[in-house]
Amino acid sequence: MMNRSAFIKFRGTNSFLLHSLSSFQSGTHKASLHSNVSSLILKITNLNDALELFDEMSHRQPLPSVVKFNQLLTAVTKIKHFSSSLDLFKQMCSLGVQLDKYSISIAIKCCCQLNRTKDGFAVLGCCFRRAIAPDVYIFNALLDGLVLEDRILEAEMLFKKLIKQKLCEPDVVTYSTMIKGLCKFGNNFTALALLRLMEQKNCKPSIVTYSTIIDSLCKDKMIDDALKLLKEMVSDKGILPDVITYNSLICGLCKFGRWDEASKMLKQMEDEKISPDVHTFTALVDAFCKEGKVEEAEAVINIMVERGEFPNLVTYNSLIDGYCLRGEMIKAREIFDSMTLRGLAPNVVTYSSLLNGCCKNLNIEKAVQMFHEMIVKGLKPNVVTYNTMIQGFFQVGRCVDARKLFDEMHAQSQIPNQYTYRIVLEGLCNNRQVEEALSLFQLMGNSKLNSDIAVYNILIDGAGKNGKVDVARILFQGLIDKGLQPDVRTYNVMISGFCREGQLGESKLLFLKMEESGCPPDDVTYRVLLQGHLKNRHYDDVEMLLQEMDDRGYSLDASTLSLFIDHIAAGLLDRSMLKFLSKLVPKELLDDPRLCDWE
């Protein structure tokens, strides 16, 4: 039987420890506890069990060994109670437990998982004060913490210091962690260089190492490089891909519309007995939806369910977004309701997609209703949500509401990004509020946004369309004075502005300047010029422009072609012009009934 003091101490505890202790005889209680600590640790399933066991261990004399305490810390860390694990570590220090490098390593890992890497380095100081030589596991934990906190430069410095000062011999985890950090910032070239360094140092890369780089290459649209690295991994290193590797590649291939290769990759998975998981299916659903193939996406979900994999929130969000992009809001709402019935709570991404769909359908009232609904549900709109709503208001001419929402962003600690400013500037210009747009532009000062070529394109186009070609000219010259390089759209909107005001001489000079500036005209440039010449009934350069279009392999669009037909029908252009037009008409326009009498 337990003695009285032990019973009093534990009578408020749960059955876990009481059951474990009830078998102890009073004479052997002390020895039994020490010998059974490891088995008790294995039985831990929740934090209360762990805290009770730590309390019992801390009252034993002598104290259990540091190995037992480390095992308990590891158990608490595995169930992701990092703060509690740190509290227990502090209590170990107070109890005078002789810490070792494993205790330190666990504490540092917990600090880093809590985004408290600074505290992790403070714990490292504890190593030196206790004359404990830090090993590779400790440095790996610190390196991972820096990567988690996006402190990549500090991570690089630590990594180089480890090698230069020979503080420890980096292992595969060290290299893989550093590679993860580099890939996180799209630094694929350096990540690949580090992979080669591993080989030179006779440190064999793991599947995690390769998969990390492959995933980063796929995300950066370097799919062919990713496939090349896969081949090296399998053929040269004998490392077989896992489901994570396949997911990255399938997602990358689908985004590029390389469906045949994606199907082949799926077949390879099946052949290697690797079952697609929810991430595999979600990648396929997302890719189909972005291509507008929502029926195919739903078919994937059906296959998913048949295989025992159930769609998660990300899967449903992709499908909802797919229907919203097609303007099928009733179907999107059905998916939304189906998702909630399955117990999945919609998040900001879900609502942002629905808001985008409503705004695209110009149903701003429904969008406003849903915007308030998400706030009532405790969801905080993010920058994407605000951008969607602001654009929606501008599209229906509600500029005051758009500006109010723009101001509200700051009040809600949502910092407008470059897309927000582009949306606001374009919305103002499209609603003939060019002066307000220019005032906002001036408020940007010398910020990065003030040097955004897309912003200049919006303002030049807005000024030109609203009869302010002189303002457009000043803006165009201003971006050059700043050292910015006009892109083809910049030239196109400026040429369009000149043509709209009948300044064909200016438009021609700018057109000729494009080639000189290393920015060759595209098909839109020629269409804009041709429309400008036709609308101003200036036909001298028309034939030459058509010939140049033919030489460059460009084609006419429907509006330009229609304008030509009208001028030919009115006798303003000779029918001989048809021989040029016939070569520049895309196949999809040949069915125009007005073209049947060309011959």
Protein Blocks (a to p, Z undefined) as FASTA:
>chain_A
ZZfklmmmmmmpcfklmmmmmmpcfklmmmmmmmmmmmmmmmpcbfklmmmmmmmmmmpc
cdddfklmmmmmmmmmmnopaklmmmmmmmmmmnopacdfklmmmmmmmmmmnopaklmm
mmmmmmmmnopacdfklmmmmmmmmmmnopaklmmmmmmmmmmnomaccdfklmmmmmmm
mmmnopamlmmmmmmmmmmnopacdfklmmmmmmmmmmnopamlmmmmmmmmmmmnopac
dfklmmmmmmmmmmnopaklmmmmmmmmmmnopacdfklmmmmmmmmmmnopamlmmmmm
mmmmmnopacdfklmmmmmmmmmmnopaklmmmmmmmmmmnopacdfklmmmmmmmmmmn
opaklmmmmmmmmmmnopacdfklmmmmmmmmmmnopamlmmmmmmmmmmnopacdfklm
mmmmmmmmmnopaklmmmmmmmnmmafklmgfklmmmmmmmmmmnopamlmmmmmmmmmm
nopacdfklmmmmmmmmmmnopamlmmmmmmmmmmnopacdfklmmmmmmmmmmnopakl
mmmmmmmmmmnopacdfklmmmmmmmmmnopacfklmmmmmmmpcfklmmpmklmmmZZ
